[in-house]
Amino acid sequence: MKQRINLLIAFSVIALIVLSVVQCYLVKTTYDYKVAQFHTEIKDKIAQITNDYSDIDSAYVNKKEMLYKQLAQNYVLTKKPKFEIESTLLDHESGSELTRKIQLKFKREFPDISIDFAIVLNKFVIYNSHKKVDTIFSKKPLIQNKIYGNLKSLNNAFLVRNYVSTTNGNETLKEYKLLTEDSMYVSVIDWEMIIFERMKMILLLSLLSILTLITLFVIAIKALIKQKKVSDVKTDFINNITHELKTPLTTLGISTKILERKDIRANEEQFSSVLNTVSRQNNRLQSLIDQVMANSLGENDIELQKEKIIAESFLNAIVVDFKVAFPKVTLEAHFNTKETLLVLDKFHLTTAILNVLENAVKYGSNTITIKTELIKNQFNISVKDDGIGISKSKHSLLFDKFYRVEQGNLHNAKGLGLGLYYVNQIIKAHQGTIAVISDLGKGSEFKIMFKV
């Protein structure tokens, strides 16, 4: 049974992990799609408003082309070094003006979002039909090659479009052609929040589904563990009741055989002694059966015969009877109250308190202290012992039906595990409460409280 439950738990954990991974993958896929969709929207709109810069400043485009031709001519005719040409391309003074105009355009067209951009130069190539291509500048897109824009890095930016231009040389350079290529990159400020806003419902549903899976998993595991505990408790109860019934049944069997002997029937004293043994064992069997039957009832099913009693006198009678039954155990009574009137079922409450006292003896107590006090209209009965104590992890199980405190892995104390369950049911039936204060090796204290 234990192995099957462990395998089922392991399988459930694996299934939960797989489902969670699949859910995360679906969310990640949706996120990637939303990012791509967002980038496409930005690209399409920027492509419409930039239109190869012409609607921003067509005069500036002409100025840029004139600059490119001038630089090409300087390189071909005056043989200026490539690094000077490159430096002039990247640092010409008109870049800031175009940057400002494009920023204003973006603010008008995208009023709800903030966009940074950069136009980087990729290629500046001069070639003709007679000579090989002369590449002055050709690099991968880098922010260091920015010619316009306010973007500081390309790390979170995405490519909007490439601009490729082929220009014929002027009159002095008819055989030459100029090829230039630059790219526009943009970065949307707080774009992650925009994406998450669009995915809000999906993320919420995903989170709810994962939480639902985890909740169902926890409920299922708790149910399995509870089922296992119930199964163990039933097995333990069957073993205990079998053990408890075996002794009186064996004694009854032996006594019956003895009664069949003629010499015993002839001896009145011996015959009477055996009959007394049969009677005691019969009463023990009846008591065991009654105990099981009585503890099948809940606190609402117990019929109480309440009467007015003086609590201190009632408890003192229990102390006296207990000392007679257990002369080797020291029972000290400290009543800090006087003439407290309670309305209780004398029979059931006597049995309940005796169960607590006998339970203390069963688990190694040599000294027991019973104390009373009155606190805020609550009559408190405290039963403290010096027994083996109860681990704090077992407190929640202590009043469960058929549960018995273990010493190691063995139940050294006999019983059906019904005593404290019965006590709890009786106290509840009186609208009272019972609590335990204990730790392993430090004894136990049971506190019973009734409203006055």
N, C-alpha and C positions, 0 to 999 in steps of 0.2 A: 504493500500500500504506500509506504513512504517513498520507495523508489519510483513508483508510478507518478506520485504527486510531484516529486523533484523533476522528473522528465517533462511533465506537463508544464511546470513553472519555467523550465529552461526553454521549452518550445515557445511558450508565450512571450518570454523576453526576446527571443530571436525574432518572432513575428512582429513584436512592437518596434524593434530596432529597424527591421526591413521596411515596415510601413512608414516610420518616421523619416527614413532616408529617402524613400520614394516621394513623400510629401515635400521634403526639402528640395529634392531635385526638381519637382514640378514648380515650386516657388521660384527657384533659381532660373529655370527656363523661362518662366513668365517675366521675371525681372529683366533678363537679357533681351527678351522680345520688346518689352516696354522701353528699354534704353535705346535699342535700334530704331524703334518707331519714333521716339522723341528726336533722335539725331536726324532722321529723315525729314521730319517736320521742319526742323531748323534749317537743314540744308536747302530744302525746296524754297522756303521763304527768303532766305538770304540770296539764293540764286536769282530770284525774281527782282530783288531790290538792288543788287549790285550790278547785274547785267554788264559784266566786264568793266566795271567802274564808270561806264559812259553816262549813266544817269546821275552819278554823284558829281563828277567834274570831268566832262569830256575834254575841256581845255587842258586839264592836268595830265590826262592820258597822252595827249599830244606832246606835252612838255616832257613826260617820262620817256617817250619814244625818241624825242630829240636828244635827250641826255644819253640814252643808250647808243644812238648813232654817233654822237660826239665822242663817247668813250671808245667805241669801236674804231673810229678814225684815228684817235690819238694812239691807240695801240698799234694799228697797222702802219701808219705813216711815221710816227715819232718813236715807235718801238718802246713805249713806256712799259715798265715791268708789270707783270700780272697782278702782283700784290697791291700796286697803286690803283689799278683799275678796280680791283675787288674792294679796296678800302673806300673808294669814291662811291661805288654802288651802294654800299651798306650805310654810308654816313651822309648822304646828300641831304641838304637842308629842307627840301620840300616834303619829306616824309611825315613830319609832324602835322602839317596842314591837312593832308589826306586822312591821317588817323583821326583828327578831330571831326572831319566831315562824316566819315563812316560811323563814328560813335554816335553822332547826332541822329543819323539815319536809323541806327539800331534802336535808339531810345524811342523814336517815333513809332517804329514798326513793332517793337516788342515792349510795350509799356509795363507789362507785368513781370518781366524777368530782366536780369542784368547780364550783359554779354561782354566778355573780353575777347579780343581777336588779335591775330598776328598774320601778316603776309610775309612769307619767307621766300628768299630767292634760292632756287635750286640749280639753275643752269644759266650760263652766259657763254654762248659758243659762236665763234666766227669761222665761216668756211666759204670756199669757192670751188669752182669746177676743176681747177688746175692743181690745187694743193690739198693736202690732207686737212682734216678738221683741226682747228686750233681751239682747244677748250681752255678758256680763261678761268671759268668757274663752274664746277659741277660737284654738288654735295647732296647727301641725304638731308631731308628737312630737319633743321636745327634752329632753336630759338636764337642762337648767336647770329644767324643769317637773316634776321628780321629786318625788313626795310620799312614796314609800316606796322602800326598797332600798339596796343598797351599790354599785351599778354606777356607774362614773365616766364612762363614755362609751357612746354607742350605736353607735359605728363598727363593732365586731365582734359586735354583739348582733343577735338576730332576734326578730321579733314572735311571741309565743305566743298571745295572744288580746286582744280588746277587751272592756271591760266598759261597757255602756250602762245607765243607770238613769234612770227617770222617776218623780218623786215629787210627790204632791199637796201643796199648801200646808196649813198648819195652820188653825185656826179663824179666825184674823184675816186669812188670805190664801187664802180658799176659791177665788177665781177664778184664782189663780196655780198654775203648775206649774213644776217644776225638772227640767231635763235635764242630766245629767252623763255624761261619757265619759272613761274612762282606759284605758291600755293597759299590758300587761305585756311587758317585753323581758328576755330572758335572754342571758347569754354564758357558754359553757362554757370553763373554763380548759384550755389545751392541746388544744383541739378538733382542731387540725390533726394532732396526733400520733395522736389517736383515729381520724381518717379514714385517715391513712397506714397505720396498723396494720391496718385493715380492707381496705385496698387492697394490702397487702404482696405477695401472690401475683401480683396483676395487674401491679404495677409490676416485679416480678422477671421475669415472663414477657416483658413489653414490653421491658425492658432487654436480656434475652437475645436477643430477636428482632432488635432494632436492632443489637446487637453481631454477631450472626450475619450480618446483611445487610452490615454494614461489612466483616467478615472475608472474606465471599465476594466482595465488590466488590474488596477489595485483592488477593485471590488472582487474580481474573480479570484485573485490570489488570496485575499482575506477569507473568501468563502471556502476555498480549498483548504486553507490552514484550519479554519473553524471546523470543517467537516472532518479533517484528520484528528483534531482534538476531541471532537464528539465521539469518533470511532474509538480513539484510545481510551476515553473515559468509559464508554460502554464495555469495552473489553476488560478494563480494570475493575469495573463494577461487577461484572459477571464472575471474575476470578475471586473477588472479595466476598460476594454473597455466597458463592460455592464453598469458600473456606469457612465462612461463618455458620452456614447450615450444616456443614459436615460434622462438626463437633457434637452438637446436640443430637443429631440423627444417629451418630455412632453410639453415643451414650444410651439413647433410647433402645437401640437394637440390642446392646449388651444387657441392659436392665430387663428387657422382655424375656431374654433367654434365662436370666437368673430367676425371674418370677415363675418360669416353667418348672423349676426344680422343687421337688416335694419337701426337701429339708428346709428350704427357705419359706415355703408356704406354712410349714409347721412352726417356724420360729416367728412369733408375732412382731418382735422388735426388728429383726432383720427385714421381714416383709414390709413393715411400715417405712423403714429407711429407704428401701428400694423404691417404694411408691412415691416417697417424697422426692427422690431423684428424678423419677419419671415426670412428676408434677413440675419440678423446677425447669427441666429441659423443655417440657411442653410450653411452659410460660415463656421461656427464652425464644423458642420458635415463633410463638405468637407475637412476641415483642418485635422480632426482626421483621415479620410480615407487616405488622402495624406501622413500623417505622418507615418502611418503603411506601406503604399506602398513604400515610399521612403526608409524606414529603412529595407526593405527586400533586398536591394542592398548591395553588398560589395564595398570596396573602389575602386576596379578595374572596377566596373560597373557604377560608378558615372561619368556623363559627365560634365566636368568643362568648364566654359567659362572664361578663364583666361584673365586678363588685367593688365597693369602696374598701380600701385597705390602707393601713399605716405602713408606709414603705419600709421604715427602719425595723419594725417588728417582723414584717414579711421576710426581709433579707436576713435577719438574725436567725430565723427558723431554718433557712436554707443553709446558713453557716454551721449551725449545730448538727444538722443531718449529715452534712458533708464531712465534718470532723469524725463522726462515727464511722462513716464508710471508708475514710482514708486517714487513719490515725497517724501514719508516718509522714504526712504532708502538713506543713505549717500553714494555717490559714489565718491571716490577720485581718480584722475588721476595723475600719476607721470611719465612723459615721459622723460627718461634719454637718448633718442636718438633724432636725428634731420634729417628730410628729408630722411628717409630710403625708398628706392625704392624696392618694392616687386612685383612679378607677381603672382596674386591670383585670385580666383573666388570670386568676391565681394559679390554676393548674398549668396552663401553657407557659406562663412566664417562669414558673418554678423550673419546669423542664428545660427551658431555654438557658437560664442562668447556670443550672447544673451542667448542661452541655458545655458551656464555656469553661467552667471549673474543671470538669473531667478532661476536656481537651488539653488544658494546661498540664495536668498530671500525665496524660498520655505522651506528651512531648517533652518530658524530662524536668518538670518543675518540682522543686522541693519546698519553695516558699511562694505563697500566693497572697496578694493584698487586695481586699475589696474595700472600695472607698466611695462615699457619696458626697455630693455637694450641690448647691442650688445656685445657678447662674442665670440671671435674666429670665425668670419663669421657666427655666429648663432644669429638670431633675436629672442629674448625671450619676450614673453608676460606672465606676472604673474597676476593672479586674486586671491586675498587673501580676505577671509571673516572671520567674527567672529561668525559664526553659530554653530550648535551643533557638528560639526566635524564628522569624519568617523573613525570607529575602524580600526586599521591596518589589522586585519584579513579579512576585507571586501574590501581592496584595489584591490585585484586581480579580484574581481567580478564587480567592479564599472562600467566598460565599456562594460559589457555583455548586450546582447539584452534582454529587458524586466525586467532587474534587477533594483530594487528600494531599497534604503537604508531604513532599518527599525528603528523605534524608539521603543525599547522594542520589543513586539510581534505585534505591530500595525503599519500599514502604515498610519500615520496621514496626510502626504502630498499626494495630488492627483497627478495623472499622469500615463503614460503607461510604464514608465521605458525605454523609447526610446531616451530621450534627450542626455545623455552622450554617449550612443552607437552611435548616429548620429554624435556627436562632434568628437568622435574617428575616425569614418569612413571618415569624411571630412578632418581631419588633415592628416590622412594616405594618402588620395587621393592627397594631396599637398606634399607628401614625407616629411611631418613633424612628430613631436612626441609630445605626451602629457603625463604628469606625474602628480601625486597627492602627496602632503605632508599634512598629517592630522592625528589627533588622537581624540578620543572621548572627547567632551567637550572643545576642543582647537581650533576650527575653521578649515578651509581648505585652501589650496593654490594649484591652478592648474597652471602648467607651460606648455605653448605651445611654441614650438621651430620650426623655419623655417630656411633653409639655405638661405643666402643672395646671 
